[in-house]
């Protein structure tokens, strides 16, 4: 009997380290996954780019003073400073305005091209992310996979992923509306009651956001791997997370550690790439400005490509990690 229990315990044991190792070895072993990861990094959800509204050094009262009647003198000083800024740089405001007016169509064309490229990268990045999820089960079965077929295979799930995104967005808005709707009458009854409600509501929102994030992670993986509909995949995904919540939570905690390691690696590589190139560009630029600008431009390209490679590899690895986690949980 003890031996039987030990064997059963081994069968139920989840090899988390083995899953991490396998996931991040796959982009190295199957190079098409790396290139899919590079493309998918343009559509990765948590990859930065969020606005930081707290970076303004002044207080809110300073901002409000711009609209006060007694701030006319301060406002005029600010406007005069802004008018003088282009002259300090060697160009008048009139010439700058003239350049904009004469080249407005070219500027609009460049902006339009940049926007279209961004949209295209977002769309094809979504194809690639779905392609990685589709590739992992096939590679586990020793089936042949290549870049182009898996990219176009992922294309079929674009609108499903868009639909899932909007459903989750509406759910988050609904939770905020309910919590806010409870807060309004409490604040009307008394500020003390309102502030007392803030702590549990914020705590509830954080817990709900984490739980929804876990369900969504396995929900998207499920309807991509099993090629099912978005709505019909919700209930089985919720059931999977609830029935194996301890394992799911552990997978999530490991992913947080992986994200921290990734951030540290990016910072270290960025630091060791930027400093030498910046110093080189400054040193050359002192002797020859044109040569310094050229070296600076080349340095930016090298740094961008290095960061893109690291981000692409990590995106392929972490997407494979969550797919392998789903396959392991679904199998058990």
Buried (B, 14 or more C-beta within 10 A) or exposed (E): EEEEEEEEEEEEEBEBEEBBEBBBEBBEEBEBBBBBBBBBBBBBEEEEEEEEEEEEEEEEEEEEBEEEEEBEEEEEEEEEEEEEEBEEEEEEEEEEEEEEEEEEEEEEEEEEEEEEEEEEBEBBBBBBBBBBBBBBBBBEEEEEBEBEBBBEBBBBBBEBBEBBBEBBEEEBEEBEEEBEEEBEEBBEEEEEEBEEBEEEBEEEBEEBEEBBEBBBBBBBBBBBBBEEEBEEBBEBBBEBBEEBEEBBBBBBEBBEEBEEEBEEEBEEBBEEBEEEBBEBBEEBBEEEEEEBEBBBEEBEEEBEEBBEBBBBBBBBBBBBBBBBBBBBBBEE
